[in-house]
Amino acid sequence: MTVCLITEKNAKCYYAKLQWKDKSGKWHTKSVSTGVQIKGDNKRKAMKKAEEIKAEFEEQQKKKEVLAEQDILFVEYFERWLTQQERFLKQSTYYGYQCIFEKHIKPYFKKSKIKLCDLTAQDIQGYYNHLMDIGLSAATVKRQHSNIRKSLQDALINDLVLCNMADRVKLPTIRKYQATIYDDAELKKLIEAAKGTPIECVIVLTVYYGLRRGEVCGLKWTDIDLGRRIIHIRNTRTTAGKEIYQTTTKNESSTRDLPIDDFVYDYLTKLRDKQEADKKFFGKGYADCEFLCRWDDGTAIKLSYVSKAFQTLLEKAGMPKIRFHDIRHSTATNLLAKGVDLKIIQELLGHSSINTTANFYLHPDLAKKKEAVSVMSKILGGNS
């Protein structure tokens, strides 16, 4: 909003001319008398009064907007809030939030027609109970709660609600995921079973380095320094619906350099030679993508294919069913069992906190637990 002084025909006082643009982009003009006479040296006094009129008018406009906003349905407010978050989020993250909104939040709250100003903790609690009733996990409910709370916090800051009702609900208890861990023999068997399959490269590098699915699929040949024997983890591939995106790693700690030992060096050298041979064989039909993990025709392997092909691989090999991400858990656990320092494992996996490595990715086997009990038995026996 802008303000300037004007003098109207036959007027004895200065007028404050206000100009502003509404949400639709339409300009509005309004003139208000300052009450300060034109006669005499009063222009500075009139301008001060004009600024006061402008501030008062802006406050009135804000109150009108607040009243209008308070009449909005919660589902409409949340949809608008979510749209505003797009510029702050990664494409895949925003896509995921949109899917959750369309599938769960929108149908539930649209049916109830609850206004933002009338939303209670009981309303939100009822929604969370509904999510649990239809079989969603406590972790999923907590992720949805995070966004609902953030949206209401913004509403509180903008005086649209008196308090954040999401702070008054009780969240379900999240049970720690128990990963299925492969021992060293099973990891060797997994690599052997993957030989000759489209996901062989994916399996080998994931087993050796405990990479995330997006990290291994996002590796480019420009990230591989065979001369210095270093793999640079700089990017990750992710999906948003049918779209595939190349983006930065999960966090600052995920950007890391990994050493190449003799086995991996030989493997990558042979892989490079094979892909060069494929390129000559396919000729103009070769896609020649940037990524290591690719089909014979040079097309990049999709993340969704990796997950499906991995389960098929396990079934054919007669191996215990695990998630692809459990390979990462297995790598960490096997390294710990062989005496590798916890800090080194943290840096290898690219965790920002050593607590994440210790609490979620290390799973001591029964033999190690028996060993610990045996040690305690000796201690107690020595004191008896």
Phi and psi in degrees as a GROMACS rama.xvg file:
@    title "Ramachandran Plot"
@    xaxis  label "Phi"
@    yaxis  label "Psi"
@TYPE xy
-119.51  158.137  THR-2
-140.184  143.425  VAL-3
-148.138  160.506  CYS-4
-88.3237  138.835  LEU-5
-136.203  159.716  ILE-6
-118.526  125.63  THR-7
-95.6708  157.269  GLU-8
-57.3438  128.963  LYS-9
65.0127  9.41485  ASN-10
-83.31  143.338  ALA-11
-91.8773  -17.1009  LYS-12
-118.282  157.468  CYS-13
-70.0943  150.494  TYR-14
-116.73  144.977  TYR-15
-95.2706  120.029  ALA-16
-97.7397  114.672  LYS-17
-99.4106  137.605  LEU-18
-134.293  132.929  GLN-19
-152.075  161.45  TRP-20
-113.013  130.677  LYS-21
-81.5696  -178.845  ASP-22
-64.6451  -23.3233  LYS-23
-84.602  -5.52921  SER-24
94.9335  1.55475  GLY-25
-82.1117  135.693  LYS-26
-85.4459  145.293  TRP-27
-129.747  148.849  HIS-28
-132.286  140.169  THR-29
-146.357  135.332  LYS-30
-111.575  133.598  SER-31
-132.143  133.542  VAL-32
-68.3683  135.861  SER-33
-83.829  -20.0168  THR-34
80.0392  1.23829  GLY-35
-97.6443  124.506  VAL-36
-68.3546  144.961  GLN-37
-70.5936  -37.3499  ILE-38
-62.9475  131.973  LYS-39
96.1665  177.093  GLY-40
-88.3774  72.6686  ASP-41
-116.107  10.564  ASN-42
-63.9723  -40.8135  LYS-43
-64.3883  -40.9931  ARG-44
-63.7971  -39.8666  LYS-45
-66.3827  -38.0073  ALA-46
-66.8329  -37.3888  MET-47
-62.8506  -41.9805  LYS-48
-65.9294  -36.9488  LYS-49
-62.9317  -39.3504  ALA-50
-65.2262  -37.5144  GLU-51
-65.3587  -40.2789  GLU-52
-63.5805  -41.8166  ILE-53
-60.8007  -46.8224  LYS-54
-62.7592  -41.7577  ALA-55
-65.5587  -40.9644  GLU-56
-67.5484  -39.2243  PHE-57
-62.6088  -39.1152  GLU-58
-64.6121  -41.4349  GLU-59
-63.5967  -41.2851  GLN-60
-64.1741  -39.3661  GLN-61
-64.3464  -41.2572  LYS-62
-64.1339  -38.8299  LYS-63
-63.715  -42.0566  LYS-64
-65.6613  -39.8607  GLU-65
-61.314  -45.4478  VAL-66
-61.113  -39.3623  LEU-67
-68.5229  -39.5842  ALA-68
-66.5957  -37.9646  GLU-69
-64.4587  -19.5158  GLN-70
-86.6308  -4.75477  ASP-71
-75.3826  147.474  ILE-72
-70.0284  146.903  LEU-73
-58.1081  -42.3434  PHE-74
-63.441  -34.7942  VAL-75
-71.0696  -41.4082  GLU-76
-63.1794  -44.8258  TYR-77
-64.6901  -39.5617  PHE-78
-62.6351  -42.6654  GLU-79
-66.5044  -41.9788  ARG-80
-61.4721  -43.3316  TRP-81
-63.0782  -40.0017  LEU-82
-61.4484  -37.041  THR-83
-69.4587  -20.6498  GLN-84
-81.9755  -11.9515  GLN-85
-55.3513  -41.0764  GLU-86
-70.5176  -12.9716  ARG-87
-98.2786  -8.45753  PHE-88
-114.295  156.713  LEU-89
-67.4089  151.946  LYS-90
-57.7616  -42.0809  GLN-91
-66.8442  -37.6284  SER-92
-65.7929  -46.0064  THR-93
-63.5789  -40.4909  TYR-94
-60.6842  -42.4091  TYR-95
-62.1647  -42.4303  GLY-96
-63.8932  -39.8554  TYR-97
-63.4648  -41.0967  GLN-98
-62.8595  -42.4026  CYS-99
-63.0941  -42.3384  ILE-100
-61.4377  -48.7507  PHE-101
-67.1802  -35.7471  GLU-102
-84.7554  -34.1309  LYS-103
-120.968  -58.4005  HIS-104
-64.6673  -48.92  ILE-105
-60.4673  -52.5863  LYS-106
-63.4669  -35.0931  PRO-107
-70.1801  -51.5196  TYR-108
-81.5614  -22.7888  PHE-109
-67.7244  -36.3088  LYS-110
-68.0573  -38.0286  LYS-111
-78.3919  -23.2376  SER-112
54.8762  41.7919  LYS-113
-82.3046  129.465  ILE-114
-75.334  154.094  LYS-115
-57.4537  -43.785  LEU-116
-71.2673  -18.7711  CYS-117
-100.171  -3.06565  ASP-118
-62.7955  130.096  LEU-119
-115.814  167.646  THR-120
-63.1047  -32.6396  ALA-121
-65.3967  -35.5422  GLN-122
-63.6762  -45.2768  ASP-123
-68.1042  -42.0121  ILE-124
-60.9487  -39.7877  GLN-125
-61.7543  -37.7594  GLY-126
-66.2431  -44.0115  TYR-127
-64.1248  -39.8155  TYR-128
-62.7933  -37.5654  ASN-129
-62.1801  -42.8252  HIS-130
-62.7815  -39.9524  LEU-131
-67.9451  -37.5404  MET-132
-64.602  -31.6505  ASP-133
-89.8868  6.5811  ILE-134
98.7183  8.56236  GLY-135
-76.9728  151.713  LEU-136
-77.9469  163.335  SER-137
-63.2116  -34.6343  ALA-138
-65.4871  -38.6016  ALA-139
-65.4698  -42.6078  THR-140
-61.5657  -41.6796  VAL-141
-64.6143  -37.5794  LYS-142
-66.0139  -39.3057  ARG-143
-67.3344  -38.3295  GLN-144
-59.7854  -37.8474  HIS-145
-57.0119  -45.9131  SER-146
-72.8677  -39.2513  ASN-147
-62.5118  -41.7971  ILE-148
-64.621  -43.0446  ARG-149
-61.7222  -40.7019  LYS-150
-65.2659  -40.3597  SER-151
-73.318  -27.5758  LEU-152
-66.9337  -39.29  GLN-153
-65.4962  -36.9211  ASP-154
-64.8327  -36.7627  ALA-155
-67.1052  -43.6028  LEU-156
-61.0433  -35.5243  ILE-157
-92.23  15.086  ASN-158
61.2006  30.0952  ASP-159
-90.0559  -22.3036  LEU-160
-135.45  159.539  VAL-161
-83.9483  -26.4465  LEU-162
-156.731  166.275  CYS-163
-90.0666  101.536  ASN-164
-65.639  -21.4363  MET-165
-67.5585  -20.0229  ALA-166
-76.0274  -7.91862  ASP-167
-106.421  7.25096  ARG-168
-98.1894  163.053  VAL-169
-106.649  121.788  LYS-170
-89.583  147.149  LEU-171
-67.5922  153.138  PRO-172
-75.4777  130.326  THR-173
-89.4331  123.729  ILE-174
-86.5866  135.542  ARG-175
-63.9559  131.076  LYS-176
-68.6191  131.107  TYR-177
-99.5385  102.105  GLN-178
-73.1374  148.562  ALA-179
-89.2822  123.438  THR-180
-105.511  132.993  ILE-181
-88.2009  136.665  TYR-182
-81.5266  -179.319  ASP-183
-62.1874  -35.6711  ASP-184
-66.1268  -39.2874  ALA-185
-70.4136  -34.942  GLU-186
-65.9962  -38.6852  LEU-187
-63.8277  -41.993  LYS-188
-63.6631  -37.1372  LYS-189
-63.5391  -44.7571  LEU-190
-63.3428  -41.1365  ILE-191
-63.941  -41.364  GLU-192
-67.6997  -26.5041  ALA-193
-82.629  -11.9364  ALA-194
-58.9297  131.081  LYS-195
83.3147  -4.69131  GLY-196
-92.623  162.133  THR-197
-61.6723  -22.8898  PRO-198
-102.862  17.529  ILE-199
-56.405  -48.1358  GLU-200
-60.816  -40.903  CYS-201
-60.9949  -47.0889  VAL-202
-65.4681  -47.5232  ILE-203
-58.4674  -50.3292  VAL-204
-70.9533  -33.0901  LEU-205
-69.2862  -41.844  THR-206
-64.5825  -43.3112  VAL-207
-71.2535  -36.5689  TYR-208
-117.561  -4.48005  TYR-209
64.7188  36.2134  GLY-210
-72.3885  154.369  LEU-211
-74.5915  156.512  ARG-212
-57.3201  -45.3666  ARG-213
-65.5208  -31.0635  GLY-214
-71.2589  -46.1802  GLU-215
-68.905  -37.4169  VAL-216
-74.5485  -17.9618  CYS-217
-92.7069  -2.63337  GLY-218
-68.2692  129.872  LEU-219
-110.064  161.563  LYS-220
-64.6325  -25.5949  TRP-221
-69.762  -14.6418  THR-222
-87.3535  -8.83816  ASP-223
-102.631  116.777  ILE-224
-109.153  88.8506  ASP-225
-67.9341  -29.111  LEU-226
-63.6453  -47.2981  GLY-227
-91.9991  -4.1254  ARG-228
57.9  56.7924  ARG-229
-136.139  137.658  ILE-230
-105.461  124.12  ILE-231
-97.0054  116.147  HIS-232
-91.3645  104.405  ILE-233
-121.558  -28.5331  ARG-234
-133.309  170.809  ASN-235
-144.41  148.626  THR-236
-99.8769  141.414  ARG-237
-143.718  166.236  THR-238
-123.175  151.803  THR-239
-139.366  93.698  ALA-240
71.3329  -126.856  GLY-241
-88.724  -8.06007  LYS-242
-84.4921  142.278  GLU-243
-115.101  131.864  ILE-244
-123.374  146.504  TYR-245
-101.819  121.952  GLN-246
-139.119  179.779  THR-247
-73.2075  166.79  THR-248
-66.6663  169.388  THR-249
-56.3719  -42.5671  LYS-250
-154.522  -179.751  ASN-251
-60.7147  -37.4209  GLU-252
-70.5328  -23.3309  SER-253
-72.1323  -20.3054  SER-254
-80.0465  111.328  THR-255
-153.227  165.084  ARG-256
-111.298  134.94  ASP-257
-121.537  138.835  LEU-258
-76.5532  150.122  PRO-259
-105.922  116.457  ILE-260
-86.7079  -177.166  ASP-261
-61.8899  -43.2884  ASP-262
-62.232  -50.4735  PHE-263
-64.1203  -36.1845  VAL-264
-61.0514  -48.3854  TYR-265
-63.6792  -40.2051  ASP-266
-64.0646  -46.6827  TYR-267
-67.5927  -34.0533  LEU-268
-64.8061  -45.1336  THR-269
-65.5222  -37.9324  LYS-270
-63.6681  -43.1195  LEU-271
-62.2939  -43.3661  ARG-272
-63.9972  -40.2029  ASP-273
-62.7528  -45.0008  LYS-274
-67.509  -30.5627  GLN-275
-67.9459  -38.3829  GLU-276
-67.1732  -40.2655  ALA-277
-60.9555  -40.7233  ASP-278
-60.9881  -41.6445  LYS-279
-69.1779  -38.3249  LYS-280
-65.3876  -44.6439  PHE-281
-82.1569  -20.6767  PHE-282
60.5457  -129.03  GLY-283
-66.2562  -17.8259  LYS-284
-82.4462  0.577567  GLY-285
-83.0028  129.311  TYR-286
-73.0483  -34.2681  ALA-287
52.1491  57.2025  ASP-288
-74.1278  173.909  CYS-289
-81.651  -18.5985  GLU-290
-86.1725  149.711  PHE-291
-65.5859  -47.117  LEU-292
-84.0933  100.523  CYS-293
-144.434  163.516  ARG-294
-76.4687  170.766  TRP-295
-60.9748  -28.6902  ASP-296
-85.9804  7.93976  ASP-297
89.7568  0.370172  GLY-298
-79.2663  136.882  THR-299
-65.2126  140.464  ALA-300
-78.409  131.506  ILE-301
-78.0534  151.23  LYS-302
-62.5642  -40.9696  LEU-303
-62.3246  -35.6591  SER-304
-66.4003  -39.2281  TYR-305
-56.8498  -47.5016  VAL-306
-62.8765  -44.0291  SER-307
-68.5787  -46.0363  LYS-308
-64.6277  -32.2904  ALA-309
-64.0731  -44.3375  PHE-310
-66.1008  -38.0691  GLN-311
-63.468  -40.454  THR-312
-60.6952  -45.6572  LEU-313
-62.774  -41.2252  LEU-314
-64.2537  -44.5878  GLU-315
-66.1159  -35.2081  LYS-316
-83.0879  -7.44721  ALA-317
67.4644  33.5928  GLY-318
-98.8481  154.145  MET-319
-55.4161  138.423  PRO-320
-73.3386  126.895  LYS-321
-136.567  164.947  ILE-322
-75.8992  156.134  ARG-323
-59.1421  -39.3647  PHE-324
-65.2095  -19.5904  HIS-325
-70.1365  -16.8166  ASP-326
-61.8709  -40.4164  ILE-327
-60.9951  -44.7045  ARG-328
-61.1228  -43.1764  HIS-329
-63.5742  -43.1935  SER-330
-58.6409  -47.1024  THR-331
-62.727  -44.492  ALA-332
-66.1971  -40.8297  THR-333
-67.7173  -36.1955  ASN-334
-64.84  -42.3229  LEU-335
-62.8304  -41.9439  LEU-336
-63.0209  -27.8818  ALA-337
-91.6056  9.26213  LYS-338
88.961  11.7722  GLY-339
-70.0229  137.35  VAL-340
-61.0814  139.811  ASP-341
-60.2023  -37.3427  LEU-342
-64.3278  -38.6394  LYS-343
-66.4017  -40.4954  ILE-344
-63.2528  -40.5557  ILE-345
-58.4847  -47.1932  GLN-346
-69.7441  -34.5286  GLU-347
-64.0999  -42.5643  LEU-348
-78.1936  -20.3905  LEU-349
80.9604  36.1227  GLY-350
-87.2506  142.45  HIS-351
-75.612  -24.6017  SER-352
-129.795  138.863  SER-353
-67.9603  -22.986  ILE-354
-64.9345  -37.2818  ASN-355
-61.6733  -44.04  THR-356
-62.2041  -46.1341  THR-357
-70.9611  -40.7111  ALA-358
-84.473  -28.6575  ASN-359
-117.521  -20.3099  PHE-360
-117.144  -2.42158  TYR-361
-114.072  123.125  LEU-362
-129.578  87.7005  HIS-363
-56.9342  136.225  PRO-364
-80.6033  174.391  ASP-365
-62.6049  -35.158  LEU-366
-61.8404  -40.3726  ALA-367
-66.9363  -36.9618  LYS-368
-67.5821  -39.9033  LYS-369
-62.9632  -38.6094  LYS-370
-62.158  -40.7753  GLU-371
-65.7603  -42.4558  ALA-372
-64.7594  -38.1268  VAL-373
-61.8668  -40.9156  SER-374
-62.524  -43.4221  VAL-375
-64.9886  -36.4937  MET-376
-63.0246  -40.3863  SER-377
-65.3044  -37.9169  LYS-378
-63.2305  -48.2583  ILE-379
-69.3526  -35.8975  LEU-380
-65.8674  -34.0057  GLY-381
-71.2387  -22.5285  GLY-382
-92.5436  -8.56322  ASN-383
